[in-house]
């Protein structure tokens, strides 16, 4: 089994699930995808029993634990160091670069009013996507909405900060991205109007 370079592991969760290493896609069975995606959306290590109960909600505890063991085995067969395991805890390996985490980090930078807005922050504002678009698990729906709200709020704050700095062209670009992101959100329309004013 070939081992993949840990520094080049990329996990895409925006729009569709995709795991890549060295530019090549790594195929995973759906249970392994679900486990990897769930761990990628968590900021801390999780107890195995919790992960099993969330991912295999309609199963008995014994069956859910068996399904978790099977999914972990499948992840190990990929040849990648994807999950760090202890007897009771699981977490995504730090070697995996996750697009959703990059989006959250961008939002954190934009919302931090103590740091100046960089040109890269404006460029990243246009990057968007829906979390695991074709997945309908309850935990995905909750995370999808949380990420959508975070992104929308960050766009509005970025628009406001750019206008405050006299960078009106960039402010308009970001404000329009906020409206496109959520056309029914009043605060996004207010952000665009503030640029005009």
C-alpha positions as CSV (number, residue, x, y, z in Angstrom):
1,X,0.0,0.0,0.0
2,X,1.5,3.4,-1.0
3,X,1.9,6.0,1.7
4,X,0.8,9.6,0.8
5,X,2.8,12.7,1.7
6,X,1.1,14.2,4.8
7,X,1.9,17.7,3.8
8,X,-0.2,17.5,0.6
9,X,-3.4,16.0,2.0
10,X,-6.4,18.2,1.0
11,X,-10.0,17.7,2.0
12,X,-12.7,19.5,0.2
13,X,-16.1,19.8,1.8
14,X,-17.5,22.8,0.0
15,X,-20.0,21.7,-2.6
16,X,-18.7,18.1,-2.8
17,X,-16.5,15.7,-0.8
18,X,-13.1,15.2,-2.3
19,X,-9.8,13.9,-0.7
20,X,-6.6,14.5,-2.7
21,X,-2.9,13.9,-2.2
22,X,-0.2,15.0,-4.6
23,X,-2.8,16.2,-7.0
24,X,-4.5,12.7,-7.2
25,X,-7.9,11.8,-5.8
26,X,-8.2,9.2,-3.1
27,X,-11.4,7.2,-3.3
28,X,-13.2,6.5,0.0
29,X,-16.3,4.5,0.7
30,X,-19.3,6.7,1.9
31,X,-19.0,5.6,5.6
32,X,-15.3,6.7,5.7
33,X,-16.2,9.9,3.9
34,X,-18.9,10.7,6.5
35,X,-16.5,10.0,9.4
36,X,-13.7,12.1,7.9
37,X,-16.1,15.0,7.1
38,X,-17.6,14.9,10.7
39,X,-14.2,15.0,12.3
40,X,-13.0,17.8,9.9
41,X,-15.9,20.0,11.1
42,X,-15.0,19.6,14.8
43,X,-12.5,21.8,16.6
44,X,-11.6,19.3,19.3
45,X,-11.1,15.6,19.8
46,X,-14.3,13.6,20.2
47,X,-15.2,10.5,22.2
48,X,-15.6,7.5,20.0
49,X,-19.1,6.7,21.4
50,X,-20.3,10.2,20.6
51,X,-19.0,10.0,16.9
52,X,-20.6,6.6,16.5
53,X,-24.0,7.8,17.9
54,X,-24.1,10.8,15.6
55,X,-23.0,9.1,12.4
56,X,-25.1,5.9,12.9
57,X,-28.0,7.5,14.7
58,X,-30.6,4.8,14.0
59,X,-28.3,1.9,15.0
60,X,-27.8,0.2,18.4
61,X,-24.7,1.2,20.3
62,X,-23.1,-2.1,19.4
63,X,-23.8,-1.8,15.7
64,X,-22.8,1.9,15.6
65,X,-19.4,1.0,17.3
66,X,-18.9,-1.7,14.7
67,X,-19.7,0.7,11.9
68,X,-17.2,3.2,13.3
69,X,-14.5,0.5,13.6
70,X,-15.1,-0.4,9.9
71,X,-15.0,3.2,8.8
72,X,-11.7,3.7,10.6
73,X,-10.3,0.6,9.0
74,X,-11.3,1.9,5.6
75,X,-9.6,5.2,6.3
76,X,-6.4,3.3,7.3
77,X,-6.5,1.4,4.0
78,X,-6.3,4.7,2.0
79,X,-2.6,4.9,2.9
80,X,-3.0,8.3,4.5
81,X,-2.6,9.5,8.1
82,X,-6.1,11.0,8.3
83,X,-7.3,10.4,11.9
84,X,-5.5,10.4,15.2
85,X,-6.9,7.7,17.5
86,X,-6.7,6.9,21.2
87,X,-8.7,4.3,23.1
88,X,-11.5,6.8,23.6
89,X,-10.9,9.8,21.4
90,X,-10.8,10.6,17.6
91,X,-9.6,13.8,15.8
92,X,-8.7,14.7,12.3
93,X,-4.9,14.7,11.7
94,X,-3.2,18.1,11.5
95,X,-1.7,16.9,8.2
96,X,-5.1,17.3,6.5
97,X,-5.8,20.8,5.0
98,X,-9.5,21.4,5.1
99,X,-11.2,24.1,2.9
100,X,-13.9,24.7,5.5
101,X,-11.3,25.4,8.1
102,X,-9.6,27.9,5.8
103,X,-13.0,29.6,5.3
104,X,-13.5,29.9,9.0
105,X,-10.0,31.2,9.5
106,X,-10.7,33.9,6.8
107,X,-13.9,34.9,8.6
108,X,-12.0,35.1,11.9
109,X,-9.4,37.5,10.3
110,X,-12.1,39.6,8.7
111,X,-14.1,39.9,11.9
112,X,-11.0,40.9,13.9
113,X,-11.3,44.7,13.7
114,X,-7.8,45.0,15.4
115,X,-6.0,43.9,12.2
116,X,-6.0,45.7,8.8
117,X,-7.9,44.2,5.9
118,X,-5.4,42.6,3.5
119,X,-5.9,42.4,-0.3
120,X,-6.0,38.6,0.1
121,X,-9.0,38.9,2.5
122,X,-10.9,40.7,-0.3
123,X,-9.9,38.1,-2.9
124,X,-11.0,35.3,-0.6
125,X,-14.4,36.9,-0.1
126,X,-15.6,35.7,-3.5
127,X,-14.7,32.1,-2.7
128,X,-17.9,30.4,-1.6
129,X,-19.7,27.0,-1.7
130,X,-22.3,25.1,0.1
131,X,-21.1,22.5,2.7
132,X,-21.5,19.0,1.3
133,X,-24.3,20.1,-1.1
134,X,-25.9,16.6,-1.7
135,X,-25.7,15.4,1.9
136,X,-28.8,15.6,4.2
137,X,-27.7,14.2,7.5
138,X,-28.9,16.3,10.4
139,X,-25.3,17.2,11.5
140,X,-24.5,18.3,8.0
141,X,-27.6,20.6,7.8
142,X,-26.7,22.2,11.1
143,X,-23.0,22.8,10.1
144,X,-24.1,24.0,6.7
145,X,-26.3,26.7,8.2
146,X,-23.6,27.7,10.8
147,X,-21.0,28.1,8.0
148,X,-23.5,30.0,5.8
149,X,-24.3,32.4,8.6
150,X,-20.6,32.9,9.5
151,X,-19.7,33.6,5.8
152,X,-22.6,36.1,5.4
153,X,-21.7,38.0,8.5
154,X,-18.1,38.1,7.6
155,X,-18.9,39.5,4.1
156,X,-21.1,42.3,5.7
157,X,-18.4,43.2,8.2
158,X,-15.7,43.2,5.5
159,X,-17.8,45.5,3.3
160,X,-18.3,47.9,6.3
161,X,-14.6,47.9,7.1
162,X,-13.6,48.5,3.5
163,X,-15.9,51.5,3.3
164,X,-14.6,52.8,6.5
165,X,-11.1,52.7,5.0
166,X,-12.2,54.5,1.9
167,X,-11.8,51.4,-0.3
168,X,-15.2,51.8,-1.9
169,X,-14.7,49.7,-5.1
170,X,-13.6,46.7,-3.0
171,X,-16.5,47.4,-0.6
172,X,-19.0,47.3,-3.4
173,X,-17.5,44.1,-4.7
174,X,-17.8,42.5,-1.3
175,X,-21.3,43.9,-0.7
176,X,-22.5,42.5,-3.9
177,X,-21.0,39.1,-3.0
178,X,-23.0,39.3,0.3
179,X,-26.2,39.9,-1.6
180,X,-25.4,37.1,-4.1
181,X,-24.6,34.8,-1.2
182,X,-28.1,35.4,0.4
183,X,-30.4,37.6,-1.8
184,X,-33.1,37.7,1.0
185,X,-30.8,38.9,3.8
186,X,-31.7,42.5,4.6
187,X,-28.3,43.3,6.2
188,X,-26.5,42.3,3.0
189,X,-28.6,44.9,1.1
190,X,-27.9,47.5,3.8
191,X,-24.2,46.8,3.3
192,X,-24.5,47.6,-0.4
193,X,-26.5,50.7,0.3
194,X,-23.9,51.9,2.8
195,X,-21.3,51.8,0.0
196,X,-23.5,54.0,-2.2
197,X,-24.0,56.5,0.6
